[in-house]
């Protein structure tokens, strides 16, 4: 490749990227096909439904993950000796597991996992050694227990991370140093948290991520509090469009039939109330020709408004454009929206760290450690 021209290198790069994209698409198509097949087997109304097959798939997956946990413990005992770790310590090294994946900690197994953001050779060697040990033993287990000569079970290393926070099952954030053998384009992996949800406003997400990343990398409550307070100040300067949550809507017509003007029916969800209020007000103001009404199945934005106001409402939505006529009637309840957009998400991370989260309006309070600093 030393004699390749720049144009040849670029063409080769584009060719590889195209191939990678095609393989990724093919992989996702196969995955969805297999998931759909499982769904068909478990749907009693489907012509190929078979609950025995559906249950066997679920039970096999559960048994596989349970066995992988046992294999990890056996690996550590064989490599480091039976007396090196207690059963409780080994259990604590299995941080989390999902249907088809497992996160384990190398803490205490190697001297240094990473240095200056680069994973050590010792860590790579241990990961490869465990992967080979796991795949050999999981297929041995499949042969003996599942009576199969072709189980096709294969565990592959997905990511290696130096820091992470696990909130609960399928909800975590990792600082990734290696993704499938390569440095990641984005070192942060968010799974199952509000930051990856479409409900959280796009304008708010970077500030929430900054707080979480500061918390994980610094492990400093004081530093994280500073970033948190700064994010709150920035939030107060945002527009209605920037702070509004995104939501879909269903059953609007069902609830509308039970309402009387601005007296909404009991049990009406807040986002449905918001859409209902919007439709009523644009009709009353005579601007329904300028702004499209919200209907079931639509995507909309919504936010809490300050009270009291002309219509005595607490929440309102809008579709596509926020009516300019609303600016003089409603002011967004910034504190309520801050709680909904940012505070509740960050609160979960503070709890994992055993920190006491304080709302920005309560920042006059301080801990004893902060007082002594």
PLY file of the C-alpha trace (Angstrom):
ply
format ascii 1.0
element vertex 373
property float x
property float y
property float z
element edge 372
property int vertex1
property int vertex2
end_header
0.00 0.00 0.00
3.04 2.30 0.26
2.82 3.08 -3.46
-0.90 3.82 -3.46
-1.98 7.30 -4.45
-4.26 9.44 -2.28
-7.17 8.86 -4.65
-6.63 5.07 -4.52
-6.59 5.14 -0.71
-9.78 7.19 -0.64
-11.47 4.82 -3.08
-10.43 1.84 -0.96
-11.69 3.59 2.18
-15.06 4.30 0.52
-15.23 0.70 -0.71
-14.62 -0.67 2.80
-17.11 1.74 4.35
-19.73 0.68 1.81
-19.06 -2.99 2.52
-19.26 -2.35 6.25
-22.58 -0.56 5.82
-23.99 -3.44 3.76
-22.89 -6.03 6.31
-24.39 -4.00 9.14
-27.69 -3.73 7.23
-27.63 -7.47 6.54
-26.89 -8.20 10.19
-29.79 -6.04 11.39
-32.14 -7.64 8.83
-31.26 -11.14 10.05
-31.67 -10.07 13.66
-35.12 -8.60 12.99
-36.16 -11.68 11.02
-35.17 -13.97 13.89
-36.92 -11.74 16.44
-40.04 -11.71 14.27
-39.94 -15.51 14.03
-39.79 -15.74 17.82
-42.67 -13.25 18.06
-44.73 -15.32 15.62
-44.17 -18.48 17.67
-45.34 -16.74 20.84
-48.42 -15.15 19.25
-51.36 -17.49 19.73
-53.20 -15.85 16.81
-50.40 -16.63 14.34
-50.76 -19.65 12.07
-47.28 -20.94 13.03
-47.67 -20.26 16.75
-45.99 -22.79 19.00
-45.63 -21.87 22.67
-43.25 -24.78 23.33
-40.79 -23.36 20.80
-41.21 -19.81 22.14
-40.68 -20.92 25.73
-37.67 -23.04 24.77
-36.02 -19.99 23.15
-36.56 -17.91 26.28
-35.45 -20.65 28.67
-32.36 -21.46 26.59
-31.30 -17.81 26.64
-31.73 -17.61 30.41
-29.83 -20.85 30.97
-27.04 -19.68 28.66
-26.46 -16.45 30.58
-26.61 -18.24 33.96
-24.03 -20.73 32.73
-21.77 -17.93 31.45
-21.72 -16.47 34.96
-20.64 -19.82 36.37
-17.96 -20.16 33.69
-16.54 -16.75 34.60
-16.25 -17.79 38.26
-14.60 -21.06 37.24
-12.15 -19.14 35.05
-11.08 -16.85 37.91
-10.71 -19.77 40.32
-8.60 -21.77 37.85
-6.38 -18.82 36.95
-5.92 -17.20 40.36
-6.66 -20.01 42.79
-9.68 -21.06 44.79
-8.74 -18.92 47.80
-8.04 -15.66 45.95
-11.67 -14.47 45.87
-14.77 -15.36 47.86
-17.98 -16.35 46.06
-19.46 -12.97 47.02
-16.50 -11.11 45.54
-16.76 -13.09 42.32
-20.49 -12.38 42.12
-19.81 -8.66 42.56
-17.40 -8.75 39.60
-20.34 -9.62 37.35
-21.67 -6.08 37.06
-24.73 -6.77 34.89
-26.14 -9.12 32.33
-28.78 -8.92 29.65
-30.52 -11.48 27.46
-27.41 -12.13 25.40
-24.60 -10.15 27.05
-22.62 -9.81 30.24
-20.52 -7.05 31.79
-17.67 -8.15 34.05
-15.14 -6.19 36.09
-11.37 -6.76 35.81
-10.86 -4.96 39.11
-8.45 -7.00 41.20
-7.67 -9.37 38.31
-4.98 -7.18 36.70
-2.66 -4.51 38.03
-3.50 -1.73 35.54
-6.48 -1.81 33.18
-5.68 1.38 31.27
-3.18 4.20 31.26
-3.80 7.64 29.73
-6.93 6.33 28.01
-5.13 3.33 26.46
-5.94 -0.23 27.52
-2.92 -2.20 28.70
-1.66 -5.34 26.96
-2.34 -7.26 30.17
-6.03 -6.29 29.99
-6.30 -7.27 26.32
-4.59 -10.60 26.97
-6.91 -11.38 29.87
-10.00 -10.44 27.84
-8.91 -12.71 24.96
-8.06 -15.53 27.33
-11.45 -15.34 29.02
-13.29 -15.10 25.70
-11.66 -18.31 24.46
-12.29 -20.05 27.79
-15.94 -18.94 27.79
-16.66 -20.04 24.21
-15.00 -23.43 24.70
-16.91 -24.15 27.90
-20.28 -22.77 26.77
-20.23 -25.05 23.74
-19.14 -27.97 25.90
-22.12 -27.21 28.15
-24.44 -27.00 25.12
-23.27 -30.40 23.91
-23.87 -32.04 27.28
-27.04 -30.26 28.40
-28.78 -29.25 25.16
-27.71 -32.35 23.24
-26.50 -30.35 20.26
-23.38 -30.75 18.16
-23.86 -27.36 16.48
-24.97 -24.87 19.13
-23.42 -21.86 17.31
-23.03 -20.09 20.65
-20.19 -17.60 20.45
-19.43 -14.72 22.80
-17.48 -11.80 21.34
-15.99 -8.86 23.13
-18.15 -5.81 22.44
-16.62 -2.99 24.50
-13.90 -2.39 27.06
-14.55 0.57 29.34
-12.59 2.13 32.18
-15.59 3.79 33.87
-19.33 3.30 33.91
-22.53 3.73 35.88
-25.22 1.04 35.95
-28.59 2.34 37.13
-30.51 -0.90 36.70
-31.03 -3.65 34.14
-30.59 -2.32 30.58
-29.89 1.21 31.85
-26.27 2.27 31.97
-23.58 4.67 30.72
-20.04 3.56 29.82
-16.84 5.42 28.99
-15.59 3.17 26.19
-11.91 2.83 25.27
-12.27 -0.09 22.86
-15.21 -1.12 20.70
-14.86 -4.51 19.03
-11.09 -4.07 18.82
-10.97 -0.44 17.67
-11.03 2.99 19.34
-14.65 4.20 19.26
-15.77 7.26 17.29
-17.75 8.27 20.37
-16.30 7.10 23.71
-19.67 7.31 25.47
-22.23 4.53 25.32
-25.70 5.42 26.64
-28.22 2.60 26.96
-31.77 2.87 28.29
-31.35 6.32 29.88
-33.39 9.43 29.10
-30.55 10.97 27.08
-31.20 8.51 24.25
-34.97 8.97 24.45
-36.76 11.05 21.83
-38.81 12.64 24.61
-35.89 14.64 25.97
-35.47 17.90 24.01
-32.44 17.87 21.69
-31.26 21.22 23.04
-31.17 19.84 26.58
-29.34 16.57 25.85
-25.78 18.01 25.54
-26.06 19.60 29.00
-27.40 16.42 30.59
-24.60 14.42 28.99
-22.02 16.91 30.26
-23.29 16.48 33.83
-23.25 12.68 33.60
-19.80 12.60 32.02
-18.39 14.97 34.65
-19.85 12.75 37.37
-18.31 9.60 35.89
-14.86 10.97 35.02
-14.22 13.21 38.05
-16.19 11.28 40.69
-16.35 14.67 42.38
-19.65 15.82 43.84
-18.45 19.43 44.01
-17.35 19.49 40.33
-20.55 17.81 39.19
-22.63 20.30 41.19
-20.87 23.19 39.40
-21.70 21.74 35.99
-25.25 21.02 37.16
-25.75 24.64 38.31
-24.28 25.96 35.07
-26.67 23.78 33.06
-29.59 25.16 35.06
-28.56 28.75 34.29
-28.32 27.90 30.60
-31.69 26.13 30.72
-33.38 29.31 32.02
-32.28 31.16 28.89
-33.74 28.61 26.47
-36.83 29.21 24.35
-40.16 27.39 24.59
-39.27 25.29 21.55
-35.96 24.24 23.11
-37.33 23.10 26.47
-40.53 21.42 25.26
-40.70 17.64 25.50
-41.52 15.53 22.47
-44.40 13.10 22.67
-46.74 11.04 20.58
-50.44 10.92 21.37
-53.22 8.33 21.28
-56.87 8.23 22.34
-57.24 12.03 22.20
-60.74 11.80 20.76
-61.82 9.37 23.50
-60.82 11.81 26.23
-62.18 14.85 24.37
-65.67 13.32 24.44
-65.54 13.23 28.26
-64.38 16.84 28.75
-66.41 20.01 29.17
-64.48 23.04 28.00
-61.36 23.46 30.10
-62.76 21.09 32.74
-60.91 17.93 31.74
-62.00 14.44 32.67
-60.56 12.41 35.52
-57.52 10.28 34.69
-56.59 12.25 31.58
-52.79 11.98 31.01
-50.84 15.23 31.11
-49.72 15.04 27.47
-53.33 14.43 26.32
-54.47 17.44 28.38
-51.77 19.50 26.68
-53.02 18.58 23.19
-56.66 19.10 24.18
-55.88 22.57 25.60
-54.03 23.56 22.44
-56.91 22.52 20.16
-59.43 24.43 22.29
-57.40 27.62 22.44
-56.54 27.93 18.74
-60.27 27.50 18.03
-61.20 30.18 20.58
-58.57 32.58 19.24
-59.69 31.96 15.67
-56.27 30.87 14.48
-57.01 27.24 13.62
-56.55 28.17 9.95
-52.94 29.14 10.71
-52.00 26.24 12.95
-52.84 22.60 12.43
-54.84 20.84 15.15
-53.35 17.89 17.01
-54.90 14.48 16.37
-54.24 10.96 17.65
-51.12 9.52 16.05
-49.39 12.91 15.78
-46.02 13.94 17.20
-46.14 17.10 19.28
-44.20 19.23 21.76
-45.51 20.17 25.18
-44.56 22.10 28.30
-45.89 23.29 31.65
-47.10 26.90 31.84
-47.06 29.34 34.73
-50.27 29.74 36.71
-52.49 31.62 37.09
-53.14 32.32 33.42
-56.11 33.38 31.32
-57.33 29.81 30.76
-56.44 28.32 34.13
-54.41 25.50 32.57
-51.11 23.96 33.67
-49.87 22.39 30.45
-50.10 23.02 26.72
-48.81 21.42 23.53
-48.17 22.59 19.99
-47.53 20.98 16.63
-44.71 21.99 14.28
-44.80 25.72 15.21
-45.45 27.39 18.56
-48.18 30.00 17.90
-46.86 33.55 18.26
-50.26 34.45 19.73
-49.44 32.28 22.75
-46.41 34.33 23.80
-48.51 37.03 25.47
-50.86 34.51 27.10
-48.49 31.87 28.49
-45.10 31.83 30.13
-43.34 28.48 30.46
-42.92 27.15 33.98
-39.14 26.85 33.68
-38.61 25.22 37.06
-41.23 22.53 36.39
-39.76 21.84 32.95
-36.23 21.72 34.37
-37.41 19.01 36.76
-39.01 17.04 33.94
-36.27 17.56 31.33
-33.12 17.36 33.41
-33.43 17.01 37.18
-35.15 13.59 37.36
-32.62 12.05 35.00
-29.61 13.42 36.90
-31.14 12.48 40.26
-30.82 8.77 39.41
-27.09 9.12 38.82
-26.59 11.01 42.08
-28.36 8.21 43.95
-26.02 5.61 42.46
-23.07 7.68 43.73
-24.76 8.04 47.16
-24.71 11.82 46.72
-27.40 14.21 47.87
-28.76 16.07 44.86
-29.91 19.61 45.48
-32.08 21.67 43.21
-30.31 24.75 41.85
-32.68 26.98 43.83
-31.47 25.25 47.01
-27.75 25.60 46.39
-27.28 27.66 49.57
-27.17 24.34 51.40
-23.77 22.62 51.52
-22.22 19.44 52.84
-19.73 19.33 55.72
-16.94 18.33 53.29
-17.66 21.41 51.14
-17.68 23.63 54.22
-14.25 22.40 55.30
-12.68 22.75 51.85
0 1
1 2
2 3
3 4
4 5
5 6
6 7
7 8
8 9
9 10
10 11
11 12
12 13
13 14
14 15
15 16
16 17
17 18
18 19
19 20
20 21
21 22
22 23
23 24
24 25
25 26
26 27
27 28
28 29
29 30
30 31
31 32
32 33
33 34
34 35
35 36
36 37
37 38
38 39
39 40
40 41
41 42
42 43
43 44
44 45
45 46
46 47
47 48
48 49
49 50
50 51
51 52
52 53
53 54
54 55
55 56
56 57
57 58
58 59
59 60
60 61
61 62
62 63
63 64
64 65
65 66
66 67
67 68
68 69
69 70
70 71
71 72
72 73
73 74
74 75
75 76
76 77
77 78
78 79
79 80
80 81
81 82
82 83
83 84
84 85
85 86
86 87
87 88
88 89
89 90
90 91
91 92
92 93
93 94
94 95
95 96
96 97
97 98
98 99
99 100
100 101
101 102
102 103
103 104
104 105
105 106
106 107
107 108
108 109
109 110
110 111
111 112
112 113
113 114
114 115
115 116
116 117
117 118
118 119
119 120
120 121
121 122
122 123
123 124
124 125
125 126
126 127
127 128
128 129
129 130
130 131
131 132
132 133
133 134
134 135
135 136
136 137
137 138
138 139
139 140
140 141
141 142
142 143
143 144
144 145
145 146
146 147
147 148
148 149
149 150
150 151
151 152
152 153
153 154
154 155
155 156
156 157
157 158
158 159
159 160
160 161
161 162
162 163
163 164
164 165
165 166
166 167
167 168
168 169
169 170
170 171
171 172
172 173
173 174
174 175
175 176
176 177
177 178
178 179
179 180
180 181
181 182
182 183
183 184
184 185
185 186
186 187
187 188
188 189
189 190
190 191
191 192
192 193
193 194
194 195
195 196
196 197
197 198
198 199
199 200
200 201
201 202
202 203
203 204
204 205
205 206
206 207
207 208
208 209
209 210
210 211
211 212
212 213
213 214
214 215
215 216
216 217
217 218
218 219
219 220
220 221
221 222
222 223
223 224
224 225
225 226
226 227
227 228
228 229
229 230
230 231
231 232
232 233
233 234
234 235
235 236
236 237
237 238
238 239
239 240
240 241
241 242
242 243
243 244
244 245
245 246
246 247
247 248
248 249
249 250
250 251
251 252
252 253
253 254
254 255
255 256
256 257
257 258
258 259
259 260
260 261
261 262
262 263
263 264
264 265
265 266
266 267
267 268
268 269
269 270
270 271
271 272
272 273
273 274
274 275
275 276
276 277
277 278
278 279
279 280
280 281
281 282
282 283
283 284
284 285
285 286
286 287
287 288
288 289
289 290
290 291
291 292
292 293
293 294
294 295
295 296
296 297
297 298
298 299
299 300
300 301
301 302
302 303
303 304
304 305
305 306
306 307
307 308
308 309
309 310
310 311
311 312
312 313
313 314
314 315
315 316
316 317
317 318
318 319
319 320
320 321
321 322
322 323
323 324
324 325
325 326
326 327
327 328
328 329
329 330
330 331
331 332
332 333
333 334
334 335
335 336
336 337
337 338
338 339
339 340
340 341
341 342
342 343
343 344
344 345
345 346
346 347
347 348
348 349
349 350
350 351
351 352
352 353
353 354
354 355
355 356
356 357
357 358
358 359
359 360
360 361
361 362
362 363
363 364
364 365
365 366
366 367
367 368
368 369
369 370
370 371
371 372
